[in-house]
C-alpha cells in the first residue's frame, strides 16, 4: 500500500499550487486551496487511518462531519509545496461535533489549515447543495481581475457582462456569470458567509481589491475557470492601456448565438442590457 504522499491528490495539489505561484496569483503566503476527498479514496493509502492531532476551527462545520479535505496550510508559500508537501499540506477530517478537525496526514512541523478554512467550508457546504460533484475551493489573487475592482462598479452583472464580452470562451466557461461582494476584511466569518451566499449561484466570487474564491469538480477544472476569468480581465486591461475606446466588440446577439451553439443556460438577467448600478 502506497503512502498518501505518493497519491495523485498530493501530486495534483502540488502541481496546481505551483502553477498558481508561477502565474503570480499567489505571492508569498497568499492564496489557499482545499480539495474534498472520500473515505474510500483516502483509505487506499497508508498513514491516513490514525488521528495525529485535533485542531479547533472557528466555525460550525457539522454539516460536513466525517468528510475529508486536503488543504493548504496557514502561512505557507505555494512555491514550496511541490518540494515540501508533507509540511505545507494537511489531510483533515471534520469531527462529528463540527467545531474541530482531525489531522490525518501532513502539517508535520505543527502547521494548521489556512486561516480562510472556515470560509472554504462555508462555500463547500453551499456548492455541495448545488452539485454533489463539487470538490474544490480555490482562493487566489488574479492581478487583472483585482485591478478591475478598483475601476469598475462592484456589481455582479456589470463584471459578468464585461468579462463575457472580452472573449467567446468566457460565457462558455462561466455562463452563470460571476458574483461580486463588497470589500470585507479577509480571514473573518463575515466574508466567509458573504462568499458562501454568492456561491449559491456562482462558481466564482470576486473579493474586491483582493482576489477570488472559485469552485469546481476538480483542481484542473477550477484552475481553468480562474484562468479563463483572468484572461478576460487581461484583455480588458489591455484595451484600457490602448486608450479604452472599443470600436467593435462581442454583441448581445453574439452572446445569445454562443449560448445556442454550445447549448448553454446562461444567467438570463445578465443577458439583458445593463443599467449600471453600484450595488449588488
C-alpha positions as CSV (number, residue, x, y, z in Angstrom):
1,X,0.0,0.0,0.0
2,X,1.4,3.4,-1.0
3,X,1.8,6.2,1.4
4,X,-0.5,9.2,0.9
5,X,2.3,11.4,-0.1
6,X,2.5,9.3,-3.3
7,X,-1.2,9.8,-4.1
8,X,-2.4,11.6,-7.2
9,X,-4.2,14.0,-4.9
10,X,-1.0,15.3,-3.3
11,X,0.7,15.4,-6.7
12,X,-2.1,17.4,-8.3
13,X,-2.3,19.8,-5.4
14,X,1.5,20.4,-5.5
15,X,1.4,21.0,-9.3
16,X,-1.7,23.3,-9.1
17,X,-0.3,25.4,-6.3
18,X,3.0,25.7,-8.1
19,X,1.2,26.9,-11.3
20,X,-0.8,29.4,-9.3
21,X,2.5,30.7,-7.8
22,X,4.2,30.9,-11.3
23,X,1.3,32.9,-12.7
24,X,1.9,35.4,-9.9
25,X,-1.6,34.9,-8.4
26,X,-0.3,33.6,-5.1
27,X,2.6,35.6,-3.9
28,X,4.4,34.8,-0.6
29,X,1.8,33.0,1.5
30,X,-1.2,34.4,-0.4
31,X,-3.9,32.0,-1.5
32,X,-5.3,28.7,-0.3
33,X,-6.9,25.6,-1.8
34,X,-9.0,22.8,-0.4
35,X,-9.9,19.5,-2.1
36,X,-12.6,17.2,-0.8
37,X,-11.8,13.5,-0.8
38,X,-14.0,10.5,0.0
39,X,-13.3,8.0,2.8
40,X,-12.8,5.3,0.1
41,X,-10.2,7.4,-1.7
42,X,-8.3,8.1,1.5
43,X,-8.3,4.5,2.7
44,X,-6.3,3.3,-0.3
45,X,-3.2,4.9,1.2
46,X,-1.1,4.1,4.2
47,X,-0.7,6.6,7.0
48,X,-4.2,8.0,6.9
49,X,-6.0,5.9,9.5
50,X,-4.8,7.5,12.7
51,X,-5.5,10.9,14.2
52,X,-2.3,12.8,14.6
53,X,-3.9,15.7,16.5
54,X,-7.1,17.7,16.8
55,X,-7.3,21.3,15.6
56,X,-10.2,23.6,16.6
57,X,-11.9,25.7,14.0
58,X,-13.9,28.9,14.4
59,X,-17.0,27.6,12.5
60,X,-19.7,25.0,13.0
61,X,-18.9,22.6,10.2
62,X,-21.2,19.8,11.5
63,X,-22.9,19.7,8.1
64,X,-19.7,18.3,6.7
65,X,-19.0,15.8,9.6
66,X,-16.8,12.9,8.5
67,X,-15.7,14.5,5.3
68,X,-12.0,14.6,4.3
69,X,-10.2,17.6,2.9
70,X,-6.7,18.1,1.6
71,X,-5.9,21.7,2.4
72,X,-3.0,24.1,2.2
73,X,-1.5,25.4,5.4
74,X,-1.6,28.8,7.0
75,X,1.4,30.9,6.3
76,X,2.7,28.5,3.7
77,X,4.3,29.7,0.4
78,X,2.8,28.0,-2.6
79,X,6.2,27.9,-4.3
80,X,7.4,25.5,-1.6
81,X,4.6,23.0,-1.6
82,X,6.0,21.0,-4.5
83,X,9.1,20.3,-2.5
84,X,7.7,20.0,1.0
85,X,4.1,18.6,0.5
86,X,4.0,16.8,3.9
87,X,4.9,20.0,5.7
88,X,2.7,22.5,3.8
89,X,-0.4,20.4,3.1
90,X,-2.7,18.6,5.5
91,X,-5.3,15.9,5.2
92,X,-8.1,16.6,7.7
93,X,-11.4,15.1,8.7
94,X,-14.3,17.1,10.1
95,X,-15.3,15.9,13.5
96,X,-18.9,14.9,14.3
97,X,-19.2,18.0,16.5
98,X,-18.1,20.2,13.7
99,X,-16.1,22.6,15.8
100,X,-12.7,21.0,15.1
101,X,-10.9,18.8,12.6
102,X,-8.7,15.7,13.0
103,X,-5.4,15.9,11.2
104,X,-4.8,12.5,9.5
105,X,-1.7,13.3,7.5
106,X,0.7,16.3,6.8
107,X,1.5,19.5,8.6
108,X,4.4,17.6,10.1
109,X,6.0,20.7,11.6
110,X,3.0,21.6,13.6
111,X,1.2,23.6,11.0
112,X,-2.6,24.2,10.7
113,X,-5.1,24.7,7.8
114,X,-5.3,28.1,6.1
115,X,-6.8,30.9,8.1
116,X,-9.5,31.0,5.4
117,X,-10.5,27.4,6.0
118,X,-13.9,28.3,7.7
119,X,-14.7,30.4,4.5
120,X,-13.7,27.3,2.4
121,X,-16.0,25.1,4.4
122,X,-18.9,27.5,4.2
123,X,-18.5,27.6,0.4
124,X,-18.1,23.8,0.2
125,X,-21.5,23.5,2.0
126,X,-23.3,25.7,-0.5
127,X,-21.6,24.2,-3.6
128,X,-22.5,20.7,-2.5
129,X,-26.1,21.7,-2.3
130,X,-25.9,22.8,-5.9
131,X,-23.8,19.9,-7.2
132,X,-22.6,16.8,-5.2
133,X,-19.6,16.5,-7.6
134,X,-18.1,19.8,-6.4
135,X,-14.9,19.2,-4.6
136,X,-12.6,22.2,-4.8
137,X,-12.5,25.7,-3.4
138,X,-9.6,27.8,-4.6
139,X,-8.6,31.3,-3.4
140,X,-6.0,33.3,-5.3
141,X,-5.1,36.9,-6.4
142,X,-5.5,37.2,-10.2
143,X,-3.8,40.5,-11.0
144,X,-6.0,42.0,-13.7
145,X,-9.3,40.9,-12.2
146,X,-8.3,42.5,-8.9
147,X,-7.3,45.7,-10.8
148,X,-10.8,45.8,-12.3
149,X,-12.3,46.0,-8.9
150,X,-10.7,49.5,-8.5
151,X,-12.1,50.9,-11.7
152,X,-15.5,49.2,-12.2
153,X,-18.8,49.2,-10.3
154,X,-18.8,46.4,-7.7
155,X,-21.8,44.8,-9.4
156,X,-22.1,41.1,-10.4
157,X,-24.0,41.8,-13.6
158,X,-21.5,44.5,-14.7
159,X,-18.5,42.4,-14.0
160,X,-20.1,39.3,-15.7
161,X,-21.1,41.1,-18.9
162,X,-17.8,43.0,-19.2
163,X,-15.9,39.7,-19.0
164,X,-18.3,37.8,-21.2
165,X,-17.7,40.4,-23.9
166,X,-13.9,40.1,-23.8
167,X,-13.6,36.6,-25.2
168,X,-16.1,34.0,-26.6
169,X,-14.8,31.4,-24.2
170,X,-16.0,33.4,-21.2
171,X,-19.7,32.8,-21.4
172,X,-19.0,29.2,-22.4
173,X,-16.9,28.6,-19.3
174,X,-18.9,30.6,-16.7
175,X,-22.4,31.0,-18.2
176,X,-23.8,31.8,-14.8
177,X,-21.6,34.9,-14.6
178,X,-19.5,35.8,-11.5
179,X,-20.5,37.1,-8.1
180,X,-19.1,40.2,-6.5
181,X,-19.2,41.0,-2.8
182,X,-18.3,44.4,-1.1
183,X,-14.8,44.8,0.2
184,X,-14.5,43.0,3.5
185,X,-11.7,42.1,5.9
186,X,-10.2,38.7,5.0
187,X,-10.0,35.8,7.4
188,X,-13.3,36.6,9.0
189,X,-16.6,34.7,9.4
190,X,-18.4,37.7,7.8
191,X,-16.5,37.4,4.5
192,X,-16.9,33.7,4.5
193,X,-20.7,34.0,4.9
194,X,-21.0,36.6,2.2
195,X,-18.9,34.5,-0.2
196,X,-20.9,31.3,0.6
197,X,-24.2,33.2,-0.1
198,X,-22.9,34.1,-3.6
199,X,-21.7,30.5,-4.1
200,X,-25.3,29.5,-4.1
201,X,-25.4,30.9,-7.7
202,X,-21.9,31.4,-8.9
203,X,-18.7,29.3,-9.0
204,X,-16.5,32.5,-9.0
205,X,-16.8,35.2,-6.4
206,X,-14.7,38.4,-6.6
207,X,-13.3,39.8,-3.4
208,X,-12.7,43.4,-4.4
209,X,-9.1,44.7,-4.1
210,X,-8.0,41.2,-3.0
211,X,-8.8,38.2,-5.2
212,X,-11.3,35.5,-6.0
213,X,-12.9,32.4,-4.5
214,X,-13.6,29.7,-7.1
215,X,-15.3,26.3,-7.0
216,X,-15.2,23.2,-9.2
217,X,-15.3,19.5,-9.6
218,X,-11.5,19.1,-9.8
219,X,-8.3,21.1,-9.3
220,X,-7.8,21.2,-13.1
221,X,-11.4,22.5,-13.8
222,X,-11.2,25.1,-11.0
223,X,-7.8,26.3,-12.1
224,X,-9.0,26.6,-15.7
225,X,-12.1,28.5,-14.6
226,X,-9.8,31.1,-12.9
227,X,-7.5,31.2,-15.9
228,X,-10.5,32.0,-18.2
229,X,-11.8,34.8,-15.9
230,X,-8.3,36.3,-15.6
231,X,-7.7,36.1,-19.4
232,X,-10.8,38.1,-20.0
233,X,-9.7,40.6,-17.3
234,X,-6.3,40.8,-19.0
235,X,-7.9,41.6,-22.4
236,X,-10.0,44.3,-20.6
237,X,-6.9,45.8,-19.0
238,X,-5.0,45.7,-22.3
239,X,-7.9,47.6,-24.0
240,X,-7.7,50.2,-21.3
241,X,-4.0,50.6,-21.8
242,X,-4.6,51.2,-25.6
243,X,-6.9,54.1,-24.8
244,X,-10.0,52.3,-23.8
245,X,-12.0,53.1,-26.9
246,X,-13.8,50.0,-28.2
247,X,-14.6,50.2,-31.9
248,X,-16.2,46.8,-32.3
249,X,-17.0,44.0,-29.8
250,X,-18.9,40.9,-28.9
251,X,-22.5,42.0,-29.0
252,X,-25.5,40.8,-27.0
253,X,-26.6,38.9,-30.1
254,X,-23.2,37.2,-30.3
255,X,-23.7,36.1,-26.7
256,X,-27.1,34.6,-27.5
257,X,-25.6,32.9,-30.5
258,X,-22.8,31.4,-28.4
259,X,-25.3,30.1,-25.9
260,X,-27.4,28.5,-28.7
261,X,-24.3,26.9,-30.3
262,X,-23.0,25.4,-27.1
263,X,-26.4,24.6,-25.6
264,X,-25.7,26.8,-22.6
265,X,-28.1,28.0,-19.9
266,X,-26.7,31.5,-19.1
267,X,-27.9,33.8,-16.3
268,X,-30.9,35.3,-18.0
269,X,-30.7,38.5,-16.0
270,X,-27.1,39.1,-17.1
271,X,-28.0,38.7,-20.8
272,X,-30.3,41.7,-20.6
273,X,-28.7,45.1,-21.5
274,X,-27.1,46.7,-18.5
275,X,-28.3,49.5,-16.3
276,X,-25.1,50.2,-14.4
277,X,-25.6,50.2,-10.6
278,X,-23.0,50.2,-7.8
279,X,-24.9,47.9,-5.5
280,X,-25.2,44.1,-6.0
